[in-house]
Amino acid sequence: MLHSQIRHSNGAIIARASRPEVGWLSRRSKEDENMIQVIINACNGTLTTNYIHGETNSNRLLILHAGRHDAAIENYAKYYTDRDVQFMDLPDIHAISRSARMFLATNPAQCENWFSQLTSKQWLHNLSLLITAASRVVANVDQHNRPVLVHCSDGRDHTPQIITLAEIMLDSYYRTINGFQILVQREWIQFGHKFGDRCGHGVDPNDPNERSPVFLQWLDCIYQLMMQNQTAS
């Protein structure tokens, strides 16, 4: 499990990782379990006590899985105490590629019902899903003082998208040029986002299994946030 964490001003932590696993032959992975507990303990007792459906929800880590519902993930999660698991149902990199190709092929000058055609390409819908996922992180960290662990398969695509969008929403420093540069360096470059493969500049630029406009999608999300929050500092 690759891991990093960012402490919010209220003491709650945003952490990222590759997909936590059970051990060989479905045995428990004590290393991953210990890492989860470290994340919870790192909040130093600053977490609020919430009441959901009449039950105390104190110090519970939110594990935010970027992908679709997965029974295997729910199964391993039972080994991690004081946690909730939520699935954001984000499309995989292949669906993002298909959506982008259809979006680029839509010509408003040659299409009478351009807006409905645009909607059918799912590009804007997928942007909305990403921003919703980041907003989920923000709400839990900022309003409920809960630690959040975000992960997808290898932690290099949807994970940096969600983490960085949340940080931009939470901290005005990351809305500056210097802060934005640090965010890209720390969360995208240092964690090994495959820019060459995803952008088509790698050894096989046309490999359909690797090429996907993940970073471009993230930039479009930032543009949408800027347009919707033009008075934000």
N, C-alpha and C positions, 0 to 999 in steps of 0.2 A: 504494500500500500504506500504509494508516494503521498507525502503529506506536507502541507504548509498551513499556517493559520494567521489570521489577522484579527487583532483585538479591537473591538468597537469601543467608543468612549464610555459606554455604560458597563464595560467589563465582559460583555458577551463576545463570543468568538465565532468568526466565519472560517471554516476549515475546508480544504479541498483534498481530494484523494482520487486515486484510481479505484476501480470497483473493489470493495472489501470482499474477501473470499473466505471460505472455510478451507481447512488444510487438505493435504493429499487424501484421496479416497474418502472425501466428504468429512474428514475429521475436522474438529474445531481448530481454528487458527488463534492460538493464544496471543500471538504478537499483535494481530489486528484488534482483538478484544482489549488488550492492554492499551493500544493506541487510542481507541475510542474512549476509554476511561480517562486517559490523560487529557483529552480534549474537554471532557466534562469537568474534571478537577481544575483545569486551567482557568475556569471562570471564577474560582476563589469564592464561591458562595454568594456571588452577586446576583444570581438568577432569581427572578420573582416566582412566587407561588401562584399559579393560575388554577382556576376551577373549571373543568370542562365536563359537561354532562354529570355534574355532581361529584367528580373524582378529582383529587388533588393531582396537579401536573407540575410538580416541582423538580427543577434541575433535569428536565428531560431534553436530551439531545434530539434535534430534528435531523434525520438523514433524508436529504432531498436527492432522489434518484432522477436524473434528467430524462431517462428513457421511459418506455412503456411498462405497464404492470408486468412484473416477473415474479412468479411463485418462488423461484429459487432464491431471489433476493429477500423475500419475506421470510423464507425458511432460515437463512443465515442470520437474519436480524434478530431472531429470538434469542440468540446467544449474547446479544448486547443489551445490557440492562439500562433502564432509564432512557429509552429512546423511542421515537416515533418515526415511521417510514412513510414518505409521501412520494408518489410518482407523478412527474410532470408531463409525461406522454409526448416528449419532443420527437420529431421525426429524425431518422438517422441521416447520415451524410449523403446517402444515395437519393433519398427523397428531397433533400435540399437541392441537390444538383438538378434533378428533374424539374423542380419548381422554378429554379433560376433559368434553365433553358427555355421553358415555356413563357416565363415572364419576359425574357429578352426578345422572344419571337412575336410578342404582341405589339402591333403597330397602331397607335391611336389614330393615325391619319388614314388607315385603311380598314378601320373597324367601327361600325356604327354603334355597337353596344360595348364600347371599350371598357367601361367600368365593370360591367358584369363579367367580361372576359378576364379582366385583371383579377377580380375576386376569385374566379375559378382556378387561377394558377397557383393559389395557396401561398404565394410569397409573403404577402402582407399578413395573412393568417399565421404563418410561421414566425414572423417578427413579433406578433402579438403574444404568441405562446412563450417566446423567450423573455419578453419584458414582464409577462405575468410571473414566470418562474423567478426572475430577479426580484420582483416586487414581493414575492412570498418570503424570500430571504430577508429583505429589508423589514417587513412587518414583524417577523419573528425576532429578529435581532434588536430592532429599534424600539418596538412597542412592548414586546414580551420578555426582553432580555434573555432570550434563549440562544444557546449555541447551535450553529447550523453546520452540518457537514454535507458538502455538495460533491456528487461524483457521477460519472457516466462510465463507459467501458474502460478506457485507458486514461481518462482524465485529461485529454488533450484537446477536445473539441467543444462539446457543450459545457463542460466544467469551467473553462476560462471565460466563455461567453457569459455565463450566469454570474460568476464571481465578480468579474470586472464591472458588469452593469450594476450590480448591487453596490459595489464600492463607489461608483460614480454617483448613484442616488444618495448614498449615505454621507459622503464626505466631499465637501466643496473643493478640497485640495485637488482631488482627482479630476476636477472640472477645469483645472488650469493646464497650461501647456506642459509645465514641468511635471505635474502630478500625472498627467495623461501618459507622458513618456515613461515614467516609472512603472505605471500600471502595465503597459504593454511589455516592457522589459521583464518585469517580475513574473507576471501571470501567463504571458504568452511565450516569450522567447526562452526564458530560463526553464520553463517546464516542458519545453520541447514540442510545441505545436509544429506540426509538419507543414511548414509554409511551402516548401518546394513541391511536395506531393499534392497538397490541397490546391495550390494555385497553378499547378501544371508546369512548374519549372524544374522538376526533378529528373531522374534518369529516364523515366517513361512518362512524358507529360500528358499522354492521352489515356493513361490507365484509369478506366471507369471505376475501379474499386478504391482509388485513392483520391481522385480529383473531386473537390467540392468547395464551394465558395463560403467556407465557414467564417473566415475573418471578414469578408465583405458583408456577410449577413450581420455580423456584430456591428460593423461600422454603420450599416443602415439602421440598426436599432438605436444607436447613439444619435443619428440624425433625427429619427422620429421623436426621441426624448427631447432633443433641442427644440424641435418645432412645437411640441406640446407644452413645453415649460420655458418659454422664451424669457420670462422674468426671473428665472432662477439664477442665483449668483454662482 
